[in-house]
């Protein structure tokens, strides 16, 4: 597609989005299929998460099904060790299906041991090669930590998140990425980064679900002009779907528990990326039209918020969020001691390990 046509489409999308927002301004509990980011780019509000999307054939079926059913936002990451699989799928879809690259919004994330300028560039080039793309729509710093190259939890004091961000800004200027953002940043970390940035983060991707709404961080991010994407929107499991309150709301609204939760996220103005390990689930989660057939009342919303029990599904020992902070004060030093001898001898490249099938993540229900 010519640059002028692509630019026209982007402008038309933004204008259409603004008109849609004006039209829907006074409609209570409305949801939108897209959000306008602070840099003028448009992001679909419903996406497909690809964490633990293995084996390859299931990953391919889930992505193909989602795209065929109108879901045009894929959330990827080098640390998921499956971008090479997703790339093959995208190449086939763009080649065989009535779908072009411009129709699909693709997010990827920079892993924790790539913070120095050359490492950031190398990581992006590898992601582009694996995904078989010329650009990424949204590139995120996966976690607000800096590790030495090829290690886990070995702090790199020779670089910083701010230095990494400057390289991200340059990649955006060069057109290799359309938008840049962060993931798992708390209020303090987001504020600190914005003090040293020329380009504001477009998105902060965080964990959010009824058992951990994260309302304060969501409202803070929005106040700063940063859109919010919720990962683990179903809290990774069937417990939420079996919850009596969720089921009662689903019965009242004549829908399913999963759609109640997706609608809850969207009514809060949050972008949501449920993962689907199967073709059937991907098709179900891609059905935005079904989410427009009902709405949640304020009472429904509050009932779901009341499920908040500070439950986090992100057990990573480097996580700084309060839900796991106490545990990680013990776990992090222990992990460092146990892995120190290994990283004195060996180096670990998650992207390479995924391509060589040294590392895979088993599929879960959603």
DAHU-V391794 format. One record per residue. N is the residue number from 1. PHI is phi as a letter, one per 30 degrees, with the letter a starting at -180 (999 if undefined). OMEGA is omega in degrees with one decimal (none if undefined). NEAR is the number of other ideal C-beta (glycine too) atoms within 12 Angstrom. Layout:
<<N & PHI & OMEGA & NEAR> <N & PHI & OMEGA & NEAR>>
//
This chain:
<<1 & 999 & -179.5 & 15> <2 & d & -177.4 & 9> <3 & d & -179.5 & 11> <4 & d & 178.7 & 10> <5 & d & 179.5 & 13> <6 & d & 179.2 & 20> <7 & d & 179.0 & 18> <8 & d & -179.4 & 15> <9 & d & -179.5 & 21> <10 & d & 179.3 & 26> <11 & d & 179.7 & 18> <12 & d & 178.6 & 16> <13 & d & -178.2 & 29> <14 & d & 179.5 & 24> <15 & d & 178.6 & 18> <16 & d & 179.9 & 19> <17 & d & -179.9 & 26> <18 & d & 178.4 & 20> <19 & d & 179.3 & 16> <20 & d & 179.0 & 22> <21 & d & 179.1 & 22> <22 & d & -178.7 & 15> <23 & d & -174.4 & 13> <24 & c & -171.8 & 18> <25 & e & -173.9 & 12> <26 & c & 178.7 & 9> <27 & d & -175.7 & 15> <28 & d & 174.2 & 13> <29 & h & -178.7 & 24> <30 & d & 174.3 & 22> <31 & b & -177.7 & 34> <32 & b & 179.1 & 32> <33 & d & -179.0 & 31> <34 & b & 170.8 & 30> <35 & b & 175.8 & 39> <36 & c & -179.4 & 31> <37 & d & -175.2 & 36> <38 & d & 178.0 & 26> <39 & c & 177.7 & 29> <40 & j & 177.6 & 22> <41 & d & -176.8 & 32> <42 & c & -179.1 & 36> <43 & b & 174.1 & 41> <44 & d & -175.8 & 38> <45 & d & 177.5 & 40> <46 & b & -177.6 & 44> <47 & b & 178.1 & 47> <48 & c & 174.5 & 47> <49 & d & -176.2 & 43> <50 & c & 175.0 & 46> <51 & d & -178.9 & 41> <52 & i & 176.7 & 30> <53 & d & 177.5 & 45> <54 & b & -2.5 & 29> <55 & d & -173.9 & 20> <56 & e & -176.8 & 25> <57 & d & 178.1 & 19> <58 & d & 177.1 & 30> <59 & e & -179.3 & 42> <60 & d & 179.8 & 29> <61 & d & -179.0 & 29> <62 & d & -178.4 & 42> <63 & d & 179.8 & 49> <64 & d & 179.3 & 35> <65 & d & -179.7 & 30> <66 & d & -178.7 & 46> <67 & d & 179.6 & 37> <68 & d & -177.1 & 25> <69 & c & 170.2 & 27> <70 & j & 177.7 & 25> <71 & d & -171.1 & 40> <72 & c & -178.3 & 35> <73 & b & 179.0 & 37> <74 & c & 178.9 & 47> <75 & c & -176.1 & 48> <76 & b & 175.0 & 48> <77 & a & 177.9 & 44> <78 & d & -177.8 & 45> <79 & d & 178.4 & 36> <80 & d & 175.0 & 37> <81 & h & 179.7 & 36> <82 & b & -178.5 & 46> <83 & d & 177.4 & 43> <84 & d & 176.9 & 35> <85 & d & 179.5 & 34> <86 & d & 179.1 & 43> <87 & d & 178.1 & 34> <88 & d & 178.9 & 24> <89 & d & -179.5 & 40> <90 & d & 179.6 & 38> <91 & d & 178.9 & 23> <92 & d & -179.4 & 19> <93 & d & -178.8 & 30> <94 & d & -179.4 & 26> <95 & d & -172.3 & 14> <96 & c & -174.1 & 13> <97 & c & 177.3 & 22> <98 & d & -178.4 & 10> <99 & b & 178.3 & 25> <100 & c & -179.9 & 17> <101 & e & -177.3 & 27> <102 & d & -178.9 & 26> <103 & d & -172.7 & 25> <104 & c & 178.3 & 36> <105 & c & -174.9 & 40> <106 & b & 176.8 & 45> <107 & c & 169.4 & 49> <108 & b & -174.3 & 49> <109 & b & 179.2 & 42> <110 & d & -175.7 & 47> <111 & d & -166.4 & 43> <112 & d & -178.5 & 40> <113 & c & 178.3 & 35> <114 & b & -177.5 & 43> <115 & b & 178.4 & 37> <116 & d & -174.0 & 25> <117 & e & -178.5 & 23> <118 & d & 179.9 & 16> <119 & d & 178.0 & 30> <120 & d & -179.6 & 39> <121 & d & -179.7 & 25> <122 & d & 180.0 & 25> <123 & d & 179.6 & 42> <124 & d & 179.8 & 40> <125 & d & 178.6 & 27> <126 & d & 177.3 & 29> <127 & d & 178.1 & 45> <128 & d & 178.1 & 30> <129 & d & -178.6 & 23> <130 & d & -179.2 & 33> <131 & d & -179.7 & 39> <132 & h & -178.2 & 25> <133 & b & 176.2 & 32> <134 & c & 177.9 & 23> <135 & a & 175.5 & 28> <136 & c & 179.9 & 45> <137 & d & -178.8 & 40> <138 & b & -178.9 & 46> <139 & c & -174.4 & 50> <140 & c & 165.0 & 45> <141 & d & -169.0 & 47> <142 & d & 178.5 & 43> <143 & b & -179.8 & 36> <144 & d & 178.6 & 35> <145 & b & 178.4 & 35> <146 & b & 178.2 & 32> <147 & c & 173.3 & 35> <148 & d & -176.1 & 27> <149 & e & 176.0 & 26> <150 & i & -177.5 & 25> <151 & b & 172.2 & 31> <152 & b & 177.3 & 31> <153 & i & 172.0 & 30> <154 & c & -172.5 & 29> <155 & d & 175.8 & 22> <156 & c & -177.7 & 25> <157 & d & -178.5 & 12> <158 & c & 178.4 & 16> <159 & b & -176.8 & 26> <160 & a & 175.7 & 23> <161 & d & -179.4 & 37> <162 & d & 177.9 & 23> <163 & d & 177.7 & 26> <164 & e & -177.7 & 42> <165 & d & 178.4 & 38> <166 & d & 176.8 & 26> <167 & d & 176.8 & 34> <168 & e & 178.8 & 43> <169 & e & -179.6 & 30> <170 & d & 177.8 & 22> <171 & d & 176.6 & 33> <172 & d & 179.7 & 33> <173 & d & -178.5 & 16> <174 & d & 178.7 & 19> <175 & i & 177.8 & 19> <176 & d & 172.7 & 27> <177 & b & -178.5 & 40> <178 & d & 179.2 & 36> <179 & b & 178.1 & 39> <180 & b & -178.6 & 44> <181 & a & -175.5 & 49> <182 & b & 177.5 & 45> <183 & b & 177.5 & 44> <184 & i & 176.5 & 38> <185 & c & 174.5 & 38> <186 & d & -175.8 & 28> <187 & d & -178.0 & 26> <188 & d & -178.5 & 16> <189 & d & 178.3 & 32> <190 & d & 178.6 & 36> <191 & d & -179.3 & 23> <192 & d & -179.9 & 20> <193 & d & -176.2 & 34> <194 & d & 175.5 & 29> <195 & d & -175.0 & 15> <196 & c & -176.1 & 21> <197 & c & 171.4 & 30> <198 & c & 177.5 & 18> <199 & c & -178.0 & 30> <200 & d & 173.4 & 30> <201 & e & -179.3 & 41> <202 & d & -173.7 & 41> <203 & b & 167.2 & 48> <204 & b & -179.6 & 45> <205 & c & -174.9 & 47> <206 & b & 174.4 & 49> <207 & d & 175.9 & 43> <208 & a & 176.3 & 45> <209 & a & -177.0 & 45> <210 & e & 179.3 & 41> <211 & d & 175.3 & 31> <212 & a & -174.1 & 34> <213 & d & -178.8 & 34> <214 & h & -175.3 & 40> <215 & e & -176.5 & 26> <216 & d & -179.8 & 19> <217 & d & 177.9 & 33> <218 & d & -179.5 & 34> <219 & d & 178.5 & 19> <220 & d & -179.7 & 23> <221 & e & 179.6 & 41> <222 & d & 179.0 & 25> <223 & d & 179.0 & 17> <224 & d & 179.8 & 29> <225 & i & -177.4 & 23> <226 & c & 178.0 & 40> <227 & d & -177.7 & 40> <228 & b & 171.8 & 45> <229 & c & 179.5 & 48> <230 & c & 170.4 & 43> <231 & c & -172.8 & 42> <232 & h & -174.8 & 36> <233 & d & 178.1 & 48> <234 & c & -177.8 & 42> <235 & i & 173.6 & 39> <236 & h & 177.1 & 28> <237 & l & -175.8 & 20> <238 & d & -176.5 & 17> <239 & e & -178.0 & 23> <240 & d & -179.3 & 36> <241 & d & 179.6 & 29> <242 & c & -178.1 & 16> <243 & d & -175.0 & 28> <244 & d & -179.5 & 16> <245 & d & 179.5 & 28> <246 & d & -178.5 & 36> <247 & d & 179.1 & 23> <248 & d & 177.7 & 18> <249 & d & 178.8 & 35> <250 & d & 178.5 & 29> <251 & d & 179.7 & 16> <252 & d & -176.2 & 19> <253 & c & 178.5 & 29> <254 & h & 179.6 & 12> <255 & b & -177.7 & 28> <256 & c & 177.3 & 26> <257 & e & -179.0 & 32> <258 & d & 179.8 & 38> <259 & d & 174.4 & 36> <260 & e & -177.4 & 40> <261 & d & 177.1 & 44> <262 & d & 179.2 & 46> <263 & d & 178.0 & 39> <264 & e & 178.2 & 46> <265 & d & -175.2 & 43> <266 & d & 177.4 & 39> <267 & d & 175.3 & 30> <268 & d & -179.5 & 35> <269 & i & -177.1 & 26> <270 & c & 172.6 & 41> <271 & d & -173.4 & 45> <272 & b & -175.0 & 47> <273 & b & 177.0 & 50> <274 & d & 176.4 & 48> <275 & c & -178.6 & 44> <276 & b & -178.6 & 42> <277 & c & -177.9 & 33> <278 & b & 179.4 & 29> <279 & d & -178.0 & 26> <280 & d & -179.3 & 20> <281 & d & 179.0 & 32> <282 & d & 178.9 & 38> <283 & d & -180.0 & 24> <284 & d & -177.3 & 30> <285 & d & -179.1 & 39> <286 & d & -173.5 & 37> <287 & d & -179.2 & 28> <288 & d & -178.3 & 30> <289 & e & 178.7 & 15> <290 & d & 179.1 & 25> <291 & d & 180.0 & 36> <292 & d & -177.2 & 23> <293 & d & 178.8 & 15> <294 & b & 174.4 & 26> <295 & b & 178.6 & 25> <296 & c & 176.7 & 33> <297 & d & 176.2 & 19> <298 & d & 177.4 & 15> <299 & d & 176.7 & 17> <300 & e & -177.8 & 29> <301 & d & -178.9 & 27> <302 & d & 176.9 & 20> <303 & d & 179.2 & 25> <304 & d & 176.7 & 39> <305 & d & -178.4 & 26> <306 & d & 177.2 & 19> <307 & d & -179.8 & 28> <308 & e & 177.2 & 22> <309 & b & 178.4 & 17> <310 & i & -177.6 & 20> <311 & c & 179.3 & 26> <312 & c & 176.8 & 31> <313 & c & -177.5 & 31> <314 & c & -173.3 & 31> <315 & d & -175.5 & 19> <316 & e & -178.2 & 27> <317 & d & 177.3 & 26> <318 & c & 178.9 & 32> <319 & d & -177.0 & 31> <320 & c & -176.2 & 26> <321 & d & -171.7 & 32> <322 & e & -178.1 & 18> <323 & d & -178.2 & 27> <324 & b & -174.1 & 25> <325 & d & -177.8 & 20> <326 & d & 179.0 & 15> <327 & d & -175.8 & 21> <328 & d & 174.5 & 25> <329 & d & 177.8 & 16> <330 & c & -174.1 & 14> <331 & d & -175.8 & 21> <332 & d & 178.2 & 26> <333 & d & 179.4 & 17> <334 & d & 179.5 & 15> <335 & d & 179.6 & 23> <336 & d & -179.7 & 23> <337 & d & -176.6 & 16> <338 & d & -175.9 & 15> <339 & c & -176.6 & 24> <340 & e & -180.0 & 19> <341 & d & -179.4 & 12> <342 & d & -175.8 & 18> <343 & d & 170.9 & 24> <344 & d & -175.6 & 12> <345 & c & -172.6 & 11> <346 & c & 174.2 & 15> <347 & b & -176.6 & 18> <348 & b & 177.1 & 27> <349 & c & -175.0 & 26> <350 & d & -178.9 & 37> <351 & d & -179.9 & 38> <352 & d & -178.9 & 23> <353 & d & 177.1 & 23> <354 & d & -179.8 & 34> <355 & d & 179.9 & 25> <356 & d & 179.8 & 13> <357 & i & 173.9 & 16> <358 & d & -177.4 & 13> <359 & b & 174.5 & 22> <360 & b & 177.7 & 23> <361 & b & -177.3 & 25> <362 & d & -179.0 & 16> <363 & d & 173.9 & 27> <364 & c & -174.0 & 24> <365 & d & -178.6 & 23> <366 & b & none & 36>>
//
